[in-house]
Amino acid sequence: MLSVLIGVVTWFTADPIVRVMGATENVNAIASNFLRLVSVFAFVLGIMFVGGGTLRGAGDTRATLVVTFAGIWLVRVVFGYLLGIVLGLGLFGMWIAWFSDWFVRAVLIALRFRTGKWKTLQV
């Protein structure tokens, strides 16, 4: 719930937060849009970070390593290259890949948590 609250606050305060950095208006507009997109994914990030930390704390480090590796290298990098470079979407394509990575990792972590296999591991 805290991540949702932070996401809502960030959505409405994106412009003032970005203006503090003192960049040009064009850069501020891009950064504000990105910050708003990140705020939408605050709940997903919460699942990913808290769920992953919970699994690691329970000793399920191998599963979290595989999920993280797959998310970053297979989703973020490959998808980012395809969308950003090959399809010419540039920064927007990279953002889609980044958010897709977070979403995929959150889903995989939630599924792993739900199976309960982490309860049977010996630490």
Steps between C-alpha positions, in 0.01 A plus 500: 500500500791730569629458146156593363494812719851596387395442139198730535704773667774469237244522216373837625838642600705386198540849351626672818733209578656516153526881495727485806765344275517820295501350150348646183123493448532222242700282739259585783203387289666169413608440860153586636338255262745230601443568870124472448546168320716373785233609749244282319732203551561571871278208602683266260834615641372432851408142409832449325721640777309375805420162348857451384637604837262265676605206284869581546450530876336157500805359321350481151792686347533286188144574381538873558834497316345325200200737497723807525739374233214413262324830562802718443677311221215336312224756543666837561807471279359291214160669496664842541727436204212378285265783591749782541745425220351254250147644500630855547293590806807645671462604862131408505586146390760476774242611756257233382774239537592626846140489623448161335800368695353624828161350419639162395720478809211597730278231346772233519586591860131494598454162331808358673378632835156352440634150430636486854815316390704751697350358821671165449853627437772427755708804584 
